[in-house]
Amino acid sequence: MTACPTCGAAVAQDDQFCGNCGEYLDWGSSASQQQPAAPTPAQAPYQAPTQAPVQQPVYPPPPAQQTGYAQPPAPQPGYPTPPPPVQGLIPPAVASRVPGVPQPPYGPPQAPYQPPQPVQPTQPVQGGPQAPVEPPPVQPGKVPDTPVRRIMPERRSPDAQPFELLSEGEVRCGPCGAVNPDTRKFCKRCGAELKTVDTVVEEKLSWWRRLFRRKRDPEDPRKWHAAGTRRSPRRIRIMRIIGIILVLGLILTAVALWPARSVVDSVINTVKDRFTSHVPVVPTEVRASSSGTNAKPEYVIDGVADRFWAPSGAGVDEWVEVQFKEPVRLTNIVVSSGSSKTPEDFRAQGRPNKVTFTITSKDGKVTTEEKEIQDQPDAQDFEFGISDVVTIRMTINSTFGYEAGKQVAVAELEFFKRK
Protein backbone atom coordinates (compact mmCIF):
# COMPACT_ATOMS: atom_id res chain seq x y z
CA MET A 1 0.00 0.00 0.00
CA THR A 2 1.13 3.53 -0.80
CA ALA A 3 -0.26 6.99 -0.06
CA CYS A 4 -1.88 9.38 -2.55
CA PRO A 5 0.40 12.43 -3.01
CA THR A 6 -2.65 14.75 -3.17
CA CYS A 7 -4.98 13.66 -0.36
CA GLY A 8 -2.88 11.10 1.50
CA ALA A 9 -5.41 8.26 1.17
CA ALA A 10 -4.09 4.69 1.12
CA VAL A 11 -3.97 3.17 -2.38
CA ALA A 12 -2.84 -0.17 -3.76
CA GLN A 13 0.27 -0.62 -5.87
CA ASP A 14 -1.73 -1.43 -9.06
CA ASP A 15 -4.21 1.48 -8.70
CA GLN A 16 -3.84 4.11 -11.41
CA PHE A 17 -6.26 6.60 -9.80
CA CYS A 18 -6.89 7.53 -6.18
CA GLY A 19 -10.20 6.19 -4.85
CA ASN A 20 -10.79 9.26 -2.64
CA CYS A 21 -9.92 12.26 -4.83
CA GLY A 22 -9.56 10.67 -8.30
CA GLU A 23 -5.98 11.96 -8.79
CA TYR A 24 -3.80 10.17 -11.37
CA LEU A 25 -1.13 8.16 -9.53
CA ASP A 26 1.33 7.13 -12.28
CA TRP A 27 3.11 10.49 -12.34
CA GLY A 28 5.39 9.36 -9.51
CA SER A 29 6.26 6.02 -11.11
CA SER A 30 7.15 7.63 -14.44
CA ALA A 31 9.34 10.20 -12.69
CA SER A 32 11.18 7.47 -10.85
CA GLN A 33 11.82 5.69 -14.12
CA GLN A 34 13.36 8.83 -15.63
CA GLN A 35 15.89 9.35 -12.80
CA PRO A 36 19.53 8.78 -13.92
CA ALA A 37 21.16 5.53 -12.86
CA ALA A 38 23.82 5.46 -10.17
CA PRO A 39 27.37 5.86 -11.48
CA THR A 40 29.36 2.65 -11.85
CA PRO A 41 33.06 2.25 -11.01
CA ALA A 42 35.48 3.60 -13.60
CA GLN A 43 36.65 1.04 -16.15
CA ALA A 44 39.73 0.94 -18.34
CA PRO A 45 39.30 2.26 -21.89
CA TYR A 46 38.48 -0.31 -24.52
CA GLN A 47 41.41 -1.54 -26.64
CA ALA A 48 40.90 -3.40 -29.87
CA PRO A 49 42.71 -6.78 -29.99
CA THR A 50 45.74 -6.90 -32.19
CA GLN A 51 45.77 -9.29 -35.13
CA ALA A 52 48.71 -11.03 -36.69
CA PRO A 53 49.54 -10.04 -40.28
CA VAL A 54 47.98 -12.30 -42.89
CA GLN A 55 50.49 -14.11 -45.00
CA GLN A 56 49.53 -13.95 -48.66
CA PRO A 57 50.37 -17.13 -50.59
CA VAL A 58 52.77 -16.80 -53.47
CA TYR A 59 52.13 -19.06 -56.44
CA PRO A 60 54.86 -20.10 -58.93
CA PRO A 61 54.50 -18.90 -62.51
CA PRO A 62 52.59 -21.33 -64.72
CA PRO A 63 54.52 -23.24 -67.39
CA ALA A 64 54.22 -21.96 -70.93
CA GLN A 65 51.75 -23.95 -72.97
CA GLN A 66 50.62 -23.65 -76.56
CA THR A 67 46.87 -23.19 -75.99
CA GLY A 68 46.21 -20.44 -78.49
CA TYR A 69 45.20 -17.97 -75.73
CA ALA A 70 47.02 -14.80 -74.83
CA GLN A 71 49.08 -14.88 -71.69
CA PRO A 72 47.84 -12.77 -68.76
CA PRO A 73 49.85 -9.71 -67.89
CA ALA A 74 52.57 -10.04 -65.30
CA PRO A 75 51.55 -9.09 -61.80
CA GLN A 76 52.79 -5.80 -60.51
CA PRO A 77 55.04 -5.74 -57.52
CA GLY A 78 53.29 -5.44 -54.15
CA TYR A 79 50.20 -7.50 -55.12
CA PRO A 80 49.81 -11.24 -54.66
CA THR A 81 50.14 -13.42 -57.69
CA PRO A 82 46.76 -14.87 -58.78
CA PRO A 83 46.44 -18.63 -59.14
CA PRO A 84 46.79 -20.07 -62.63
CA PRO A 85 43.56 -20.65 -64.56
CA VAL A 86 42.26 -24.15 -64.69
CA GLN A 87 42.20 -25.29 -68.27
CA GLY A 88 39.06 -26.91 -69.58
CA LEU A 89 36.84 -26.26 -66.49
CA ILE A 90 35.58 -22.69 -67.06
CA PRO A 91 33.51 -22.15 -70.21
CA PRO A 92 34.47 -19.20 -72.38
CA ALA A 93 31.06 -17.51 -71.78
CA VAL A 94 31.59 -17.67 -68.02
CA ALA A 95 35.28 -16.86 -68.21
CA SER A 96 34.46 -13.56 -69.91
CA ARG A 97 32.71 -12.44 -66.67
CA VAL A 98 35.32 -13.70 -64.22
CA PRO A 99 38.04 -11.17 -63.48
CA GLY A 100 41.62 -12.38 -63.82
CA VAL A 101 40.81 -15.10 -66.36
CA PRO A 102 42.52 -14.65 -69.76
CA GLN A 103 40.14 -14.05 -72.67
CA PRO A 104 40.75 -15.83 -76.01
CA PRO A 105 41.31 -13.56 -78.97
CA TYR A 106 38.65 -15.40 -81.00
CA GLY A 107 35.74 -17.50 -79.87
CA PRO A 108 35.25 -21.13 -80.90
CA PRO A 109 33.46 -21.74 -84.21
CA GLN A 110 29.68 -21.96 -83.96
CA ALA A 111 27.41 -24.43 -85.78
CA PRO A 112 25.42 -23.11 -88.76
CA TYR A 113 21.81 -22.01 -88.14
CA GLN A 114 19.14 -24.58 -88.96
CA PRO A 115 15.46 -23.53 -89.28
CA PRO A 116 12.88 -25.44 -87.16
CA GLN A 117 10.98 -28.30 -88.76
CA PRO A 118 7.27 -27.62 -89.55
CA VAL A 119 4.72 -29.41 -87.39
CA GLN A 120 2.58 -31.94 -89.25
CA PRO A 121 -1.20 -31.49 -88.60
CA THR A 122 -2.97 -34.42 -87.02
CA GLN A 123 -5.63 -36.23 -88.97
CA PRO A 124 -9.24 -35.88 -87.77
CA VAL A 125 -10.84 -38.81 -86.03
CA GLN A 126 -13.30 -40.62 -88.21
CA GLY A 127 -16.85 -41.23 -87.08
CA GLY A 128 -18.29 -37.68 -86.80
CA PRO A 129 -18.05 -35.02 -84.06
CA GLN A 130 -17.61 -36.17 -80.50
CA ALA A 131 -20.39 -35.62 -77.91
CA PRO A 132 -19.62 -33.27 -75.01
CA VAL A 133 -18.54 -34.93 -71.84
CA GLU A 134 -21.33 -34.89 -69.21
CA PRO A 135 -20.68 -34.78 -65.48
CA PRO A 136 -21.16 -38.03 -63.62
CA PRO A 137 -24.67 -38.55 -62.16
CA VAL A 138 -25.25 -37.66 -58.51
CA GLN A 139 -27.21 -40.00 -56.27
CA PRO A 140 -30.51 -38.43 -55.11
CA GLY A 141 -30.41 -37.18 -51.53
CA LYS A 142 -26.65 -37.19 -51.40
CA VAL A 143 -25.05 -33.91 -50.37
CA PRO A 144 -21.83 -33.21 -52.27
CA ASP A 145 -18.77 -33.02 -50.15
CA THR A 146 -17.68 -29.45 -49.57
CA PRO A 147 -14.39 -28.44 -48.08
CA VAL A 148 -14.68 -27.53 -44.42
CA ARG A 149 -13.07 -24.23 -43.66
CA ARG A 150 -11.00 -24.00 -40.57
CA ILE A 151 -12.47 -21.68 -37.97
CA MET A 152 -9.75 -19.56 -36.54
CA PRO A 153 -10.01 -18.77 -32.85
CA GLU A 154 -10.96 -15.23 -31.97
CA ARG A 155 -7.92 -13.09 -31.42
CA ARG A 156 -7.91 -11.15 -28.21
CA SER A 157 -6.74 -7.60 -28.26
CA PRO A 158 -3.43 -7.20 -26.41
CA ASP A 159 -4.85 -4.14 -24.60
CA ALA A 160 -8.07 -5.89 -23.44
CA GLN A 161 -8.38 -6.23 -19.68
CA PRO A 162 -9.50 -9.58 -18.19
CA PHE A 163 -13.12 -9.73 -17.10
CA GLU A 164 -13.51 -9.80 -13.33
CA LEU A 165 -16.47 -11.22 -11.44
CA LEU A 166 -18.21 -9.12 -8.82
CA SER A 167 -18.00 -10.15 -5.19
CA GLU A 168 -19.83 -8.87 -2.14
CA GLY A 169 -18.89 -5.28 -1.37
CA GLU A 170 -17.71 -4.50 -4.92
CA VAL A 171 -19.09 -2.39 -7.76
CA ARG A 172 -18.29 -2.34 -11.46
CA CYS A 173 -17.26 0.80 -13.34
CA GLY A 174 -19.53 1.53 -16.28
CA PRO A 175 -16.99 3.04 -18.76
CA CYS A 176 -14.14 0.50 -18.37
CA GLY A 177 -15.70 -2.44 -16.49
CA ALA A 178 -13.12 -2.55 -13.70
CA VAL A 179 -14.16 -3.98 -10.32
CA ASN A 180 -13.75 -1.55 -7.42
CA PRO A 181 -14.53 -1.73 -3.69
CA ASP A 182 -17.80 -0.03 -2.84
CA THR A 183 -15.91 2.37 -0.55
CA ARG A 184 -14.14 4.05 -3.46
CA LYS A 185 -15.47 7.23 -5.05
CA PHE A 186 -13.41 6.99 -8.26
CA CYS A 187 -12.44 4.04 -10.48
CA LYS A 188 -8.93 2.68 -9.94
CA ARG A 189 -8.40 2.14 -13.68
CA CYS A 190 -10.03 5.07 -15.54
CA GLY A 191 -10.80 7.55 -12.74
CA ALA A 192 -14.55 7.77 -13.50
CA GLU A 193 -16.85 8.76 -10.65
CA LEU A 194 -18.46 5.61 -9.27
CA LYS A 195 -21.45 7.11 -7.46
CA THR A 196 -23.08 8.13 -10.79
CA VAL A 197 -21.80 5.34 -13.07
CA ASP A 198 -23.96 2.46 -11.84
CA THR A 199 -26.94 4.55 -10.76
CA VAL A 200 -30.02 3.56 -12.74
CA VAL A 201 -32.98 5.96 -12.59
CA GLU A 202 -36.28 4.20 -13.20
CA GLU A 203 -38.62 6.12 -15.45
CA LYS A 204 -41.71 7.22 -13.56
CA LEU A 205 -44.85 6.04 -15.31
CA SER A 206 -47.89 8.24 -15.69
CA TRP A 207 -50.85 7.69 -13.37
CA TRP A 208 -53.00 5.99 -15.97
CA ARG A 209 -50.19 3.57 -16.93
CA ARG A 210 -49.66 2.74 -13.26
CA LEU A 211 -53.42 2.22 -12.88
CA PHE A 212 -53.68 -0.34 -15.68
CA ARG A 213 -50.28 -1.95 -15.14
CA ARG A 214 -50.52 -5.66 -14.43
CA LYS A 215 -48.04 -7.46 -12.22
CA ARG A 216 -47.05 -10.64 -13.96
CA ASP A 217 -45.63 -13.64 -12.16
CA PRO A 218 -42.54 -14.97 -14.01
CA GLU A 219 -43.37 -18.48 -12.75
CA ASP A 220 -46.86 -18.44 -14.22
CA PRO A 221 -46.70 -19.85 -17.79
CA ARG A 222 -50.22 -18.62 -18.58
CA LYS A 223 -49.11 -14.98 -18.57
CA TRP A 224 -45.88 -15.34 -20.51
CA HIS A 225 -45.15 -16.66 -23.97
CA ALA A 226 -42.04 -18.42 -25.13
CA ALA A 227 -39.65 -16.77 -27.55
CA GLY A 228 -40.92 -16.90 -31.11
CA THR A 229 -44.54 -17.60 -30.09
CA ARG A 230 -47.60 -15.44 -29.55
CA ARG A 231 -51.22 -15.71 -28.55
CA SER A 232 -53.55 -17.55 -30.86
CA PRO A 233 -55.47 -15.42 -33.39
CA ARG A 234 -58.76 -16.75 -32.01
CA ARG A 235 -58.04 -15.40 -28.54
CA ILE A 236 -57.00 -12.03 -29.97
CA ARG A 237 -60.23 -11.89 -31.98
CA ILE A 238 -62.34 -12.66 -28.89
CA MET A 239 -60.61 -9.95 -26.86
CA ARG A 240 -61.24 -7.42 -29.62
CA ILE A 241 -64.94 -8.31 -29.75
CA ILE A 242 -65.25 -7.93 -25.97
CA GLY A 243 -63.53 -4.53 -26.10
CA ILE A 244 -65.85 -3.30 -28.86
CA ILE A 245 -68.91 -4.45 -26.89
CA LEU A 246 -67.72 -2.60 -23.77
CA VAL A 247 -67.11 0.62 -25.69
CA LEU A 248 -70.54 0.46 -27.34
CA GLY A 249 -72.15 -0.21 -23.96
CA LEU A 250 -70.53 2.86 -22.45
CA ILE A 251 -71.67 5.02 -25.36
CA LEU A 252 -75.27 3.78 -25.13
CA THR A 253 -75.29 4.31 -21.36
CA ALA A 254 -74.08 7.89 -21.76
CA VAL A 255 -76.75 8.59 -24.40
CA ALA A 256 -79.49 7.11 -22.20
CA LEU A 257 -78.43 9.05 -19.12
CA TRP A 258 -77.94 12.36 -20.93
CA PRO A 259 -81.52 13.57 -20.27
CA ALA A 260 -81.10 12.73 -16.59
CA ARG A 261 -77.94 14.82 -16.19
CA SER A 262 -79.91 17.56 -14.43
CA VAL A 263 -81.10 15.07 -11.83
CA VAL A 264 -77.54 13.88 -11.29
CA ASP A 265 -76.31 17.46 -10.93
CA SER A 266 -79.08 18.19 -8.45
CA VAL A 267 -78.12 15.21 -6.31
CA ILE A 268 -74.46 16.22 -6.34
CA ASN A 269 -75.27 19.82 -5.36
CA THR A 270 -77.57 18.66 -2.58
CA VAL A 271 -74.82 16.55 -1.09
CA LYS A 272 -72.40 19.47 -1.32
CA ASP A 273 -74.93 21.80 0.33
CA ARG A 274 -75.34 19.35 3.17
CA PHE A 275 -71.63 18.99 3.98
CA THR A 276 -70.33 22.46 3.02
CA SER A 277 -70.46 25.52 5.25
CA HIS A 278 -72.79 28.42 4.35
CA VAL A 279 -72.07 32.14 4.37
CA PRO A 280 -74.50 35.12 4.22
CA VAL A 281 -74.85 37.09 1.01
CA VAL A 282 -76.25 40.66 0.88
CA PRO A 283 -78.36 41.80 -2.10
CA THR A 284 -77.42 44.96 -3.96
CA GLU A 285 -80.96 46.15 -4.81
CA VAL A 286 -84.36 45.97 -3.02
CA ARG A 287 -87.77 46.99 -4.43
CA ALA A 288 -91.38 46.39 -3.40
CA SER A 289 -94.86 46.60 -4.82
CA SER A 290 -95.82 49.23 -2.18
CA SER A 291 -94.64 50.59 1.17
CA GLY A 292 -96.50 51.83 4.24
CA THR A 293 -95.66 54.74 6.53
CA ASN A 294 -92.07 54.49 7.84
CA ALA A 295 -91.81 50.98 6.30
CA LYS A 296 -89.29 51.19 3.47
CA PRO A 297 -88.25 48.02 1.56
CA GLU A 298 -84.55 48.61 2.43
CA TYR A 299 -85.37 47.80 6.07
CA VAL A 300 -85.66 44.06 5.33
CA ILE A 301 -81.87 43.81 4.73
CA ASP A 302 -80.50 46.41 7.19
CA GLY A 303 -79.91 43.89 10.00
CA VAL A 304 -82.01 45.83 12.56
CA ALA A 305 -84.94 43.88 14.03
CA ASP A 306 -86.92 46.97 15.22
CA ARG A 307 -87.37 48.33 11.67
CA PHE A 308 -89.56 46.53 9.15
CA TRP A 309 -91.09 46.68 5.68
CA ALA A 310 -94.86 46.71 5.40
CA PRO A 311 -97.03 47.12 2.29
CA SER A 312 -99.98 49.47 2.17
CA GLY A 313 -103.41 48.02 2.92
CA ALA A 314 -104.10 44.43 3.94
CA GLY A 315 -100.84 43.21 2.35
CA VAL A 316 -102.27 40.29 0.37
CA ASP A 317 -100.60 39.84 -3.05
CA GLU A 318 -98.02 42.47 -2.14
CA TRP A 319 -94.39 41.56 -2.75
CA VAL A 320 -90.80 42.58 -2.01
CA GLU A 321 -87.90 41.68 -4.38
CA VAL A 322 -84.10 41.60 -3.97
CA GLN A 323 -81.36 41.33 -6.62
CA PHE A 324 -77.75 40.08 -6.36
CA LYS A 325 -74.71 41.48 -8.11
CA GLU A 326 -73.47 38.03 -9.19
CA PRO A 327 -75.24 34.67 -9.50
CA VAL A 328 -75.14 32.68 -6.25
CA ARG A 329 -75.87 29.15 -5.12
CA LEU A 330 -78.86 29.85 -2.83
CA THR A 331 -79.02 27.41 0.07
CA ASN A 332 -81.20 29.09 2.75
CA ILE A 333 -83.58 32.04 3.38
CA VAL A 334 -84.21 33.16 6.98
CA VAL A 335 -87.45 35.13 7.59
CA SER A 336 -88.21 37.23 10.69
CA SER A 337 -91.87 38.39 10.74
CA GLY A 338 -93.57 40.99 12.93
CA SER A 339 -92.47 44.43 14.04
CA SER A 340 -90.09 43.28 16.82
CA LYS A 341 -88.53 40.21 18.36
CA THR A 342 -89.87 40.96 21.84
CA PRO A 343 -93.12 39.11 22.60
CA GLU A 344 -94.94 42.28 23.77
CA ASP A 345 -94.24 44.23 20.56
CA PHE A 346 -94.40 41.23 18.18
CA ARG A 347 -98.24 41.30 17.89
CA ALA A 348 -98.49 45.09 17.65
CA GLN A 349 -98.67 44.73 13.84
CA GLY A 350 -99.96 42.09 11.44
CA ARG A 351 -97.73 39.19 10.28
CA PRO A 352 -97.50 37.20 7.03
CA ASN A 353 -98.75 33.60 7.18
CA LYS A 354 -98.24 32.00 3.79
CA VAL A 355 -95.79 33.38 1.25
CA THR A 356 -94.54 32.40 -2.20
CA PHE A 357 -90.86 32.68 -3.19
CA THR A 358 -90.25 33.24 -6.88
CA ILE A 359 -86.57 32.62 -7.67
CA THR A 360 -85.07 33.51 -11.06
CA SER A 361 -81.74 32.02 -12.25
CA LYS A 362 -79.17 33.47 -14.61
CA ASP A 363 -80.43 31.45 -17.56
CA GLY A 364 -84.00 32.73 -17.04
CA LYS A 365 -85.28 29.64 -15.27
CA VAL A 366 -87.95 30.50 -12.65
CA THR A 367 -88.46 28.38 -9.54
CA THR A 368 -91.56 28.90 -7.37
CA GLU A 369 -91.91 27.52 -3.85
CA GLU A 370 -94.64 28.22 -1.26
CA LYS A 371 -93.67 28.38 2.41
CA GLU A 372 -95.72 28.77 5.60
CA ILE A 373 -94.41 31.10 8.30
CA GLN A 374 -95.17 30.27 11.93
CA ASP A 375 -96.64 33.04 14.08
CA GLN A 376 -93.67 33.46 16.44
CA PRO A 377 -90.98 36.13 16.98
CA ASP A 378 -88.06 33.78 16.32
CA ALA A 379 -86.37 33.65 12.91
CA GLN A 380 -87.45 30.77 10.68
CA ASP A 381 -85.09 29.00 8.25
CA PHE A 382 -86.13 27.62 4.84
CA GLU A 383 -83.87 25.45 2.65
CA PHE A 384 -83.77 25.83 -1.14
CA GLY A 385 -80.61 24.70 -2.98
CA ILE A 386 -80.87 26.56 -6.30
CA SER A 387 -77.87 27.45 -8.50
CA ASP A 388 -77.10 30.73 -10.31
CA VAL A 389 -79.78 32.78 -8.54
CA VAL A 390 -79.98 36.47 -9.52
CA THR A 391 -83.38 37.68 -8.10
CA ILE A 392 -85.74 36.56 -5.31
CA ARG A 393 -89.33 37.81 -4.85
CA MET A 394 -91.49 37.09 -1.77
CA THR A 395 -95.25 37.48 -2.28
CA ILE A 396 -97.68 37.55 0.71
CA ASN A 397 -100.62 35.16 0.30
CA SER A 398 -102.23 35.33 3.77
CA THR A 399 -101.69 37.13 7.10
CA PHE A 400 -101.95 36.86 10.89
CA GLY A 401 -103.62 39.50 13.13
CA TYR A 402 -104.37 42.13 10.56
CA GLU A 403 -106.88 44.82 11.64
CA ALA A 404 -107.78 48.26 10.50
CA GLY A 405 -105.05 50.70 11.34
CA LYS A 406 -102.38 48.01 11.41
CA GLN A 407 -99.71 46.92 8.86
CA VAL A 408 -98.39 43.47 7.81
CA ALA A 409 -94.77 43.74 8.97
CA VAL A 410 -91.71 41.81 7.73
CA ALA A 411 -88.75 42.61 9.98
CA GLU A 412 -85.85 40.88 8.24
CA LEU A 413 -84.86 38.69 5.26
CA GLU A 414 -81.48 36.92 5.31
CA PHE A 415 -79.94 34.97 2.40
CA PHE A 416 -77.17 32.33 2.52
CA LYS A 417 -75.04 30.73 -0.16
CA ARG A 418 -72.58 27.85 -0.30
CA LYS A 419 -69.03 28.78 0.58
Order of alpha helices (4+ residues) and beta strands (2+ residues): beta-beta-alpha-alpha-beta-beta-alpha-alpha-alpha-alpha-beta-beta-beta-alpha-beta-beta-beta-beta
